[in-house]
Amino acid sequence: ELAAASALYIKAADRPGLLTERSRWLADAADLRVALGDFEDAKELYRDARRADITNHRAGVALVELCWDTGSLVELAPILDELCRTTVEPDRLRHYLLQRAKVAMALGEATHARMTLARAVDLDPVDVAARKQLGDLLFDNQEWERARPLLEGSLEDEDLLPEDVRVELHYRVARCAQEMGDASEAARHANIALALAPGN
């Protein structure tokens, strides 16, 4: 019955009198294909829905989730790139940017991950998790001056963090300060890290 309903939606989407609804019909057909386990057909229908109406957010989200769930990260990257280019609404765009950064990290694209995360942080500067993630990436790339304020910001509520995370953050801030010639702050954070983990 699901297969028949999906075929009916596809047929309706091709009728000239229903072209304005084409994107919605195709997305509905894709939803049914997912329920049937026909993931490749579903992906193509979601793509068709996006081609018919680039603003079809539901089709975009469903396509991203489907590619992520099936482990198709190489296929997912260009889809997210397109969504990041065509999305205007800030919260939605930030969601896509965070997902694109996650894909970039999984694919070993560190530069792309840093650039994408930076855009997401610009859209929501109080997102602690994204700021820490960006700070860690910048630290790993030895961009001390850019990494330091992000990592310091992650220490604002450090009492809520696990001890190993606190130790690592203080070490990283100390290293940034040292590389920037700020010996007193480097020593202060290094001493805190040692106090938290005296055996290290």
Secondary structure per residue as TSV (DSSP state, phi and psi in degrees):
chain	resnum	aa	ss	phi	psi
A	1	E	-	360.0	-39.1
A	2	L	H	-64.0	-40.8
A	3	A	H	-63.2	-41.9
A	4	A	H	-65.7	-40.7
A	5	A	H	-65.0	-40.2
A	6	S	H	-62.3	-44.2
A	7	A	H	-62.0	-36.5
A	8	L	H	-65.0	-41.6
A	9	Y	H	-62.3	-42.4
A	10	I	H	-63.9	-42.0
A	11	K	H	-63.4	-41.9
A	12	A	H	-63.7	-37.0
A	13	A	H	-64.7	-25.4
A	14	D	T	-89.2	-5.8
A	15	R	S	-76.7	129.9
A	16	P	G	-54.5	-36.6
A	17	G	G	-71.4	-12.2
A	18	L	G	-116.6	19.8
A	19	L	G	-60.4	-32.4
A	20	T	G	-67.0	-22.6
A	21	E	G	-100.4	5.8
A	22	R	H	-53.8	-46.9
A	23	S	H	-61.5	-42.9
A	24	R	H	-65.8	-42.0
A	25	W	H	-62.1	-43.1
A	26	L	H	-65.4	-39.9
A	27	A	H	-65.0	-39.3
A	28	D	H	-63.7	-41.2
A	29	A	H	-62.6	-40.4
A	30	A	H	-63.6	-40.9
A	31	D	H	-56.7	-42.7
A	32	L	H	-68.2	-35.7
A	33	R	H	-64.0	-36.7
A	34	V	H	-63.0	-44.6
A	35	A	H	-60.8	-30.1
A	36	L	H	-83.7	-9.7
A	37	G	T	84.8	9.5
A	38	D	-	-87.9	72.4
A	39	F	H	-67.6	-37.9
A	40	E	H	-66.6	-42.3
A	41	D	H	-62.5	-40.3
A	42	A	H	-62.2	-43.4
A	43	K	H	-59.0	-44.1
A	44	E	H	-66.6	-37.8
A	45	L	H	-67.3	-39.0
A	46	Y	H	-63.6	-39.2
A	47	R	H	-62.7	-43.4
A	48	D	H	-61.4	-38.9
A	49	A	H	-63.4	-40.1
A	50	R	H	-68.5	-37.7
A	51	R	H	-65.8	-35.2
A	52	A	H	-72.3	-32.3
A	53	D	-	-151.1	102.3
A	54	I	T	-63.3	-18.2
A	55	T	T	-90.2	5.0
A	56	N	-	-72.6	89.6
A	57	H	H	-63.8	-40.1
A	58	R	H	-59.6	-42.5
A	59	A	H	-66.1	-38.9
A	60	G	H	-63.1	-48.2
A	61	V	H	-62.3	-44.1
A	62	A	H	-63.0	-39.9
A	63	L	H	-65.1	-42.4
A	64	V	H	-61.9	-48.1
A	65	E	H	-63.0	-39.4
A	66	L	H	-66.7	-44.4
A	67	C	H	-64.5	-38.8
A	68	W	H	-65.5	-46.1
A	69	D	H	-65.0	-30.4
A	70	T	T	-92.9	3.1
A	71	G	T	74.1	19.3
A	72	S	-	-88.2	63.3
A	73	L	H	-67.2	-38.5
A	74	V	H	-63.7	-37.2
A	75	E	H	-72.6	-32.3
A	76	L	H	-72.1	-34.8
A	77	A	H	-54.1	-53.3
A	78	P	H	-66.5	-28.2
A	79	I	H	-65.1	-45.8
A	80	L	H	-67.1	-35.9
A	81	D	H	-58.5	-43.7
A	82	E	H	-65.5	-43.2
A	83	L	H	-63.3	-37.5
A	84	C	H	-67.3	-32.1
A	85	R	H	-75.1	-33.9
A	86	T	H	-102.3	-7.9
A	87	T	-	-91.3	132.1
A	88	V	-	-105.2	-38.4
A	89	E	S	-62.4	121.5
A	90	P	H	-57.9	-45.8
A	91	D	H	-64.6	-41.5
A	92	R	H	-65.5	-43.2
A	93	L	H	-61.9	-43.0
A	94	R	H	-61.0	-40.5
A	95	H	H	-58.8	-46.4
A	96	Y	H	-65.8	-39.2
A	97	L	H	-63.3	-41.9
A	98	L	H	-64.4	-40.2
A	99	Q	H	-67.1	-39.1
A	100	R	H	-65.4	-37.8
A	101	A	H	-63.9	-40.1
A	102	K	H	-63.0	-42.0
A	103	V	H	-64.9	-42.9
A	104	A	H	-59.6	-42.6
A	105	M	H	-65.6	-39.9
A	106	A	H	-64.8	-30.8
A	107	L	T	-91.0	0.8
A	108	G	T	77.4	21.5
A	109	E	-	-96.4	74.1
A	110	A	H	-62.1	-41.0
A	111	T	H	-63.3	-45.4
A	112	H	H	-62.7	-40.2
A	113	A	H	-61.7	-43.6
A	114	R	H	-63.1	-45.8
A	115	M	H	-64.3	-41.7
A	116	T	H	-70.5	-42.5
A	117	L	H	-63.7	-37.1
A	118	A	H	-61.1	-40.4
A	119	R	H	-64.6	-41.1
A	120	A	H	-64.6	-41.3
A	121	V	H	-66.4	-36.5
A	122	D	H	-60.5	-35.3
A	123	L	H	-76.1	-28.6
A	124	D	-	-144.2	82.9
A	125	P	T	-64.8	-12.9
A	126	V	T	-97.9	5.0
A	127	D	-	-73.5	98.2
A	128	V	H	-61.2	-44.0
A	129	A	H	-63.0	-44.5
A	130	A	H	-66.8	-39.0
A	131	R	H	-63.7	-43.4
A	132	K	H	-65.0	-43.0
A	133	Q	H	-61.0	-43.6
A	134	L	H	-65.6	-42.5
A	135	G	H	-58.8	-42.2
A	136	D	H	-63.9	-41.7
A	137	L	H	-65.7	-41.4
A	138	L	H	-66.9	-38.6
A	139	F	H	-61.4	-47.0
A	140	D	H	-60.8	-26.9
A	141	N	T	-93.4	9.2
A	142	Q	T	60.1	32.4
A	143	E	-	-94.5	72.4
A	144	W	H	-59.0	-44.3
A	145	E	H	-67.0	-37.1
A	146	R	H	-78.1	-34.4
A	147	A	H	-72.1	-37.7
A	148	R	H	-55.4	-53.2
A	149	P	H	-63.6	-31.7
A	150	L	H	-67.9	-42.7
A	151	L	H	-70.7	-39.3
A	152	E	H	-61.6	-39.1
A	153	G	H	-62.8	-29.9
A	154	S	T	-70.4	-14.8
A	155	L	T	-91.0	-1.2
A	156	E	T	-59.4	-39.3
A	157	D	T	-116.5	49.2
A	158	E	G	-66.0	-23.5
A	159	D	G	-62.5	-21.4
A	160	L	G	-87.2	-7.3
A	161	L	S	-90.7	151.3
A	162	P	-	-61.0	150.6
A	163	E	H	-59.6	-40.3
A	164	D	H	-65.3	-32.9
A	165	V	H	-69.4	-41.6
A	166	R	H	-61.3	-45.3
A	167	V	H	-59.3	-46.8
A	168	E	H	-64.4	-40.1
A	169	L	H	-64.1	-45.3
A	170	H	H	-63.5	-39.0
A	171	Y	H	-61.9	-44.7
A	172	R	H	-67.7	-40.1
A	173	V	H	-64.4	-40.6
A	174	A	H	-60.2	-42.5
A	175	R	H	-65.2	-43.0
A	176	C	H	-60.2	-47.3
A	177	A	H	-61.1	-41.3
A	178	Q	H	-62.3	-45.8
A	179	E	H	-66.3	-24.4
A	180	M	T	-93.2	2.4
A	181	G	T	83.1	15.4
A	182	D	-	-98.3	81.0
A	183	A	H	-65.3	-37.8
A	184	S	H	-66.6	-43.7
A	185	E	H	-70.4	-34.4
A	186	A	H	-61.1	-45.3
A	187	A	H	-65.9	-40.6
A	188	R	H	-61.7	-48.5
A	189	H	H	-69.8	-35.3
A	190	A	H	-64.1	-40.0
A	191	N	H	-65.8	-38.2
A	192	I	H	-64.3	-43.9
A	193	A	H	-60.8	-41.6
A	194	L	H	-67.6	-36.6
A	195	A	H	-66.8	-36.1
A	196	L	H	-74.0	-32.4
A	197	A	-	-136.5	74.0
A	198	P	T	-62.9	-19.9
A	199	G	T	-80.4	-9.2
A	200	N	-	-93.7	360.0
